[in-house]
């Protein structure tokens, strides 16, 4: 897995029960990237371990996960705070109107009139829609990922074309 690009998909936030189950907070709550049989990399405090996912089940706003080799609360506690990664190649393909957050980061953002707004620095998942944090020098814009604003997603040119709503760029 070391030769493949790894994508962060969540974080182990705490343990659940006494038999090694973990509470995993996914960065995208609708993600299906963690499934039984999947290989995940956990990184915490400079340590990295590879695990196979044995089971996953939803619980409130987290996923309860059992990993191979994690059979007790003591073992599970050593993984709390770890970031969870999967291989980019193991992610399901994005649909025609979908894009992964990691694909947006670094994308150039321009308006329909050709004005450069900057590049996507990060993507925030905030409920009903995601928001791109676009930076250009000292300027920062919060661009909602909604159809009224996003007019074109140009993957080959790594560019996002937007039509700002009134007041969005002020």
C-alpha positions in Angstrom: 0.0 0.0 0.0 3.0 2.3 0.5 3.4 2.8 -3.3 -0.2 4.0 -3.8 -1.6 7.4 -3.0 -3.5 7.4 0.3 -6.6 9.4 0.9 -7.7 10.4 4.5 -11.4 9.4 4.9 -11.9 9.8 8.7 -10.6 9.6 12.2 -11.0 7.2 15.1 -12.8 9.3 17.7 -13.2 6.8 20.6 -13.8 3.1 21.5 -17.1 1.4 21.7 -17.7 -1.4 24.1 -15.1 -3.7 25.5 -14.2 -6.0 22.5 -12.1 -3.6 20.4 -14.9 -1.9 18.4 -14.0 1.7 17.2 -16.1 4.8 16.6 -15.0 6.2 13.2 -16.0 9.7 12.2 -15.9 9.8 8.4 -15.0 13.2 6.8 -17.9 12.5 4.4 -20.8 11.0 6.4 -22.2 9.5 3.2 -19.0 7.8 2.2 -19.0 4.1 1.5 -15.2 3.8 1.3 -15.0 1.7 4.6 -16.5 -1.7 4.0 -15.8 -5.2 5.3 -12.7 -6.6 3.6 -11.3 -3.1 2.9 -7.7 -2.4 3.8 -7.1 0.8 5.8 -4.0 2.6 7.1 -4.2 4.2 10.5 -1.7 7.0 11.3 -1.2 8.3 14.8 1.7 10.1 16.4 4.0 9.1 13.6 3.0 5.4 13.8 1.4 3.7 10.9 -0.5 0.4 10.9 -2.4 -1.5 8.2 -5.6 -3.3 9.1 -8.4 -5.2 7.3 -11.9 -4.1 8.1 -13.9 -7.0 9.5 -17.2 -5.2 10.1 -18.9 -1.8 9.8 -22.2 -0.6 11.1 -23.7 2.9 11.4 -24.3 4.3 14.9 -25.7 7.8 15.3 -23.3 10.0 13.4 -20.3 7.6 13.3 -19.5 4.2 12.0 -18.7 1.4 14.4 -15.8 -0.6 13.0 -14.0 -3.8 13.9 -10.5 -4.2 12.6 -8.5 -7.4 12.3 -6.1 -7.7 15.3 -8.1 -5.2 17.5 -9.9 -7.5 19.9 -9.9 -5.6 23.2 -10.6 -2.2 24.6 -6.9 -1.9 25.5 -5.9 -2.4 21.8 -8.7 -0.1 20.6 -7.6 2.7 23.0 -4.2 2.8 21.3 -5.9 3.7 18.0 -8.0 6.6 19.3 -7.1 9.8 17.5 -5.7 7.9 14.5 -6.4 9.2 11.0 -7.9 6.6 8.7 -6.6 6.3 5.1 -7.6 4.2 2.1 -5.8 3.7 -1.2 -7.0 6.2 -3.8 -7.4 3.2 -6.3 -9.8 1.5 -3.9 -12.3 4.4 -3.8 -15.5 3.8 -5.9 -15.5 6.0 -9.0 -17.3 9.4 -8.6 -20.5 9.8 -10.5 -20.8 12.2 -13.4 -22.0 15.1 -11.1 -19.8 14.1 -8.2 -16.2 14.8 -7.1 -14.1 13.8 -4.2 -13.0 16.5 -1.8 -9.3 15.6 -2.4 -9.9 16.2 -6.2 -11.1 19.8 -5.5 -8.1 20.8 -3.4 -5.7 22.8 -5.5 -8.3 23.4 -8.3 -8.2 26.8 -9.9 -11.5 28.7 -9.4 -12.7 31.3 -12.0 -15.9 33.1 -12.6 -18.0 32.8 -15.7 -16.6 36.2 -16.8 -13.0 34.8 -16.4 -12.0 36.5 -13.1 -9.5 34.3 -11.1 -10.8 33.9 -7.6 -7.9 31.6 -6.5 -7.5 28.0 -5.7 -9.4 25.6 -3.5 -7.5 25.3 -0.2 -9.9 23.0 1.6 -13.5 21.7 1.4 -15.9 21.8 4.3 -18.8 19.4 4.8 -21.4 21.5 6.5 -24.7 19.8 6.2 -26.8 20.4 3.1 -23.9 21.2 0.8 -20.1 21.3 0.8 -18.2 24.6 0.8 -14.9 25.2 -1.0 -12.6 27.6 0.8 -10.9 29.5 -2.0 -7.8 31.5 -1.4 -5.9 34.1 -3.5 -3.3 36.0 -1.6 -4.9 37.5 1.5 -8.4 37.1 0.0 -10.6 34.1 1.0 -14.0 33.2 -0.5 -16.4 30.5 0.7 -18.0 29.0 -2.4 -21.0 26.7 -1.9 -21.1 23.6 -4.0 -24.6 24.1 -5.3 -25.9 24.1 -8.9 -26.8 27.8 -8.8 -23.1 28.6 -8.3 -21.1 25.8 -9.8 -21.4 26.1 -13.6 -18.6 23.8 -14.8 -16.3 21.3 -13.3 -13.4 21.0 -15.7 -11.4 18.0 -14.5 -8.9 17.8 -17.4 -7.9 21.5 -16.8 -8.3 21.3 -13.0 -10.6 24.2 -13.0 -13.9 25.1 -11.3 -16.1 27.7 -13.1 -18.5 29.6 -10.8 -21.2 32.2 -11.2 -21.3 34.0 -7.9 -24.6 34.8 -6.3 -25.1 38.5 -5.3 -22.9 39.3 -2.3 -20.9 36.1 -2.4 -17.6 37.7 -3.2 -18.0 40.7 -0.8 
